Amino acid sequence: MSVADPATPPPPPPSVPSGFEPPPGYVLTPVDRPVRSPRLGLVAMIIAIALIVATVIVSIIVGIGAAPFAVHGAGGFSYNLQVGSSDPTESALAVASLIQGFGGAAFGIWAIVQGIVAVAARRGRAFGVVAIVLAALGPVITGVVTLIVVGTHLS
């Protein structure tokens, strides 16, 4: 293996096939993208954070209230709240759980969709990613908090 003489020029670059060259005088210029506001992603993230805070608060309330209605079983405990129950506390807890479930789903889907749009449109990408992750983890966090609270308040 020999070392090339530094005085010899490097070989010419391969020629560009015809038809692939830009016309004479044409210069490729980068496209300047306008600076966009990150507000879209920020709003999605705020919705996701507010959703988690609200559902955790409702989970604590429902969990404390549902503990007397929990039934011990072989696999742990469970509770079954009925909207049409004769006990007004059970009915109120059931309605709160329904509102939490449907409201959480609606706002969670909103936060996910708006976060995806923010990421795709480059309008607050980091905020959008945080919104997507938080909104996706919202149901898990809510379920875990509810079960922990019910489990700690069993009589």
C-alpha positions as CSV (number, residue, x, y, z in Angstrom):
1,M,0.0,0.0,0.0
2,S,1.5,3.2,-1.0
3,V,0.9,6.7,0.2
4,A,-0.4,9.2,-2.5
5,D,2.0,12.0,-3.4
6,P,0.6,15.2,-1.9
7,A,1.5,17.1,-5.2
8,T,-0.8,15.1,-7.3
9,P,-4.4,16.4,-7.5
10,P,-7.3,14.3,-6.3
11,P,-9.3,12.5,-9.0
12,P,-12.1,14.5,-10.5
13,P,-15.6,13.9,-9.1
14,P,-17.9,11.6,-11.0
15,S,-19.8,13.5,-13.7
16,V,-23.5,14.2,-13.2
17,P,-25.7,12.4,-15.7
18,S,-27.4,14.8,-18.1
19,G,-30.9,15.8,-17.1
20,F,-30.0,16.1,-13.5
21,E,-28.2,19.4,-13.6
22,P,-30.0,22.6,-12.7
23,P,-30.3,25.1,-15.5
24,P,-27.5,27.6,-15.7
25,G,-27.8,30.5,-13.2
26,Y,-30.1,28.5,-11.0
27,V,-29.1,28.5,-7.3
28,L,-30.7,26.3,-4.7
29,T,-31.7,28.5,-1.8
30,P,-33.0,27.2,1.5
31,V,-36.6,27.9,2.2
32,D,-37.1,30.3,5.1
33,R,-39.8,29.0,7.3
34,P,-41.7,31.7,9.3
35,V,-41.4,31.5,13.0
36,R,-44.6,30.0,14.3
37,S,-46.1,30.4,17.7
38,P,-45.8,27.5,20.1
39,R,-49.2,28.3,21.5
40,L,-51.0,25.3,19.9
41,G,-48.8,22.8,21.7
42,L,-48.8,24.9,24.9
43,V,-52.6,24.9,25.0
44,A,-52.7,21.1,24.4
45,M,-50.2,20.6,27.2
46,I,-52.2,22.8,29.6
47,I,-55.4,20.8,28.7
48,A,-53.5,17.6,29.5
49,I,-52.2,18.8,32.8
50,A,-55.5,20.2,33.9
51,L,-57.2,17.0,32.9
52,I,-54.8,14.9,35.0
53,V,-55.2,17.2,38.0
54,A,-59.0,17.2,37.7
55,T,-59.3,13.5,37.3
56,V,-56.9,12.8,40.2
57,I,-59.0,15.1,42.5
58,V,-62.2,13.3,41.4
59,S,-60.5,9.9,41.8
60,I,-59.6,10.8,45.4
61,I,-63.2,11.9,46.1
62,V,-64.7,8.9,44.5
63,G,-62.2,6.5,46.0
64,I,-62.9,7.8,49.6
65,G,-66.6,7.7,49.0
66,A,-66.6,4.3,47.2
67,A,-64.6,2.5,49.9
68,P,-67.6,1.6,52.0
69,F,-69.2,0.0,48.9
70,A,-66.1,-2.1,48.1
71,V,-66.4,-5.8,48.4
72,H,-63.6,-8.1,49.5
73,G,-63.0,-11.0,47.2
74,A,-60.5,-13.8,46.5
75,G,-58.6,-11.6,44.0
76,G,-58.7,-8.4,46.1
77,F,-61.5,-5.9,46.2
78,S,-64.0,-4.5,43.8
79,Y,-66.8,-1.9,43.9
80,N,-69.8,-1.6,41.8
81,L,-71.6,1.8,41.9
82,Q,-75.1,2.0,40.6
83,V,-76.7,5.3,39.3
84,G,-80.2,4.2,40.2
85,S,-79.4,3.1,43.7
86,S,-81.6,3.9,46.6
87,D,-78.6,5.3,48.4
88,P,-78.0,8.9,47.3
89,T,-74.3,8.7,48.1
90,E,-73.8,5.7,45.8
91,S,-75.8,7.4,43.0
92,A,-73.7,10.6,43.4
93,L,-70.5,8.7,43.3
94,A,-71.7,6.7,40.2
95,V,-72.6,10.0,38.4
96,A,-69.2,11.5,39.4
97,S,-67.4,8.4,38.0
98,L,-69.4,8.7,34.8
99,I,-68.6,12.4,34.4
100,Q,-65.0,11.7,35.1
101,G,-64.9,8.9,32.6
102,F,-66.6,10.6,29.7
103,G,-65.2,14.1,30.4
104,G,-61.7,12.6,30.8
105,A,-62.1,10.7,27.5
106,A,-63.3,13.8,25.6
107,F,-60.6,16.2,27.0
108,G,-58.0,13.5,26.7
109,I,-58.8,12.9,23.0
110,W,-58.8,16.7,22.5
111,A,-55.3,17.0,24.1
112,I,-54.0,14.1,22.0
113,V,-55.3,15.4,18.7
114,Q,-54.2,18.9,19.4
115,G,-50.8,17.6,20.5
116,I,-50.4,15.6,17.3
117,V,-51.4,18.7,15.2
118,A,-48.9,20.8,17.1
119,V,-46.1,18.3,16.5
120,A,-47.0,18.0,12.8
121,A,-47.4,21.7,12.2
122,R,-44.2,22.6,14.2
123,R,-46.2,24.8,16.5
124,G,-44.9,23.9,19.9
125,R,-43.5,20.4,19.2
126,A,-42.1,19.9,22.7
127,F,-45.4,21.0,24.3
128,G,-47.3,18.8,21.9
129,V,-45.2,15.7,22.8
130,V,-45.7,16.3,26.5
131,A,-49.5,16.7,25.9
132,I,-49.7,13.5,24.0
133,V,-47.8,11.5,26.7
134,L,-49.8,13.1,29.6
135,A,-53.1,12.6,27.9
136,A,-52.3,9.0,27.1
137,L,-51.2,8.3,30.7
138,G,-54.2,10.0,32.2
139,P,-56.5,7.0,32.4
140,V,-53.7,4.9,33.9
141,I,-52.9,7.5,36.5
142,T,-56.6,8.0,37.3
143,G,-57.2,4.2,37.7
144,V,-54.2,3.7,39.9
145,V,-55.1,6.7,42.2
146,T,-58.7,5.4,42.5
147,L,-57.6,1.9,43.4
148,I,-55.0,3.1,45.9
149,V,-57.4,5.4,47.7
150,V,-60.2,2.8,47.8
151,G,-57.6,0.2,49.1
152,T,-56.3,2.5,51.8
153,H,-59.8,3.4,53.0
154,L,-61.3,0.0,53.2
155,S,-63.0,-0.7,56.5
